[in-house]
Amino acid sequence: MSVKVMVIDDSALVRKILAEVIGNEPNFEVIPSLNPLFAIEKIRKGEVPDVITLDVDCGRRLVAHER
C-alpha cells in the first residue's frame, strides 16, 4: 500500500522538485495540485491523500491576485 502525498504549490518548479523527490521513494504516490482550491476539488472527487505538503503563501497570493 502506497502513501498518497498531495503537493500543493503554485510554483511549477517546486511542485516538480517535490514530486520527483517524494515520487522516487518506494511506496509513495504524488498527487500534484496547483492551489488549495484545486486540491479541494480533487479531494471531493475522491483523491484523498494521506499527507499534504502546502505552500502557506499560495492561498494568500491567489486572493491578492483576484482583487
C-alpha positions as CSV (number, residue, x, y, z in Angstrom):
1,M,0.0,0.0,0.0
2,S,1.4,3.4,-1.0
3,V,1.3,6.6,0.9
4,K,-0.5,9.3,-1.1
5,V,1.1,12.7,-0.8
6,M,-0.7,15.8,-2.2
7,V,1.8,18.6,-3.1
8,I,0.0,22.0,-3.2
9,D,2.1,24.8,-4.5
10,D,1.5,27.5,-7.1
11,S,5.1,27.2,-8.3
12,A,5.5,24.6,-11.1
13,L,9.2,24.2,-10.2
14,V,8.6,23.5,-6.6
15,R,5.8,21.0,-7.4
16,K,8.1,19.3,-9.9
17,I,11.0,19.0,-7.4
18,L,8.8,17.8,-4.6
19,A,7.1,15.3,-6.8
20,E,10.4,13.9,-8.1
21,V,11.9,13.6,-4.6
22,I,8.8,12.1,-3.0
23,G,7.9,10.0,-6.0
24,N,11.4,8.4,-6.1
25,E,10.8,7.0,-2.6
26,P,9.3,3.4,-2.5
27,N,5.7,3.2,-1.6
28,F,4.9,6.9,-2.1
29,E,2.5,8.3,-4.7
30,V,2.3,12.0,-5.5
31,I,-0.9,13.9,-6.2
32,P,0.1,17.3,-7.6
33,S,-2.1,20.4,-7.2
34,L,-1.7,24.0,-8.4
35,N,-3.5,25.6,-5.5
36,P,-5.7,24.8,-2.4
37,L,-8.9,25.3,-4.4
38,F,-7.9,22.6,-7.0
39,A,-6.8,20.4,-4.1
40,I,-10.3,20.7,-2.5
41,E,-11.9,19.6,-5.8
42,K,-9.6,16.7,-6.1
43,I,-10.4,15.6,-2.6
44,R,-14.1,15.9,-3.3
45,K,-13.7,13.7,-6.3
46,G,-12.1,11.0,-4.2
47,E,-8.4,11.7,-4.5
48,V,-7.9,11.7,-0.7
49,P,-4.2,12.0,0.3
50,D,-2.6,10.5,3.4
51,V,-0.2,13.5,3.7
52,I,-0.4,17.1,2.3
53,T,2.5,19.5,1.7
54,L,1.2,23.0,1.4
55,D,2.7,26.3,0.4
56,V,1.1,28.5,3.0
57,D,1.6,31.7,1.0
58,C,-0.1,30.1,-2.0
59,G,-3.6,31.0,-0.9
60,R,-2.7,34.5,0.1
61,R,-1.2,35.2,-3.4
62,L,-4.3,33.8,-5.0
63,V,-6.6,36.1,-3.0
64,A,-4.4,39.1,-3.6
65,H,-4.3,38.3,-7.4
66,E,-8.1,38.3,-7.6
67,R,-8.5,41.8,-6.1
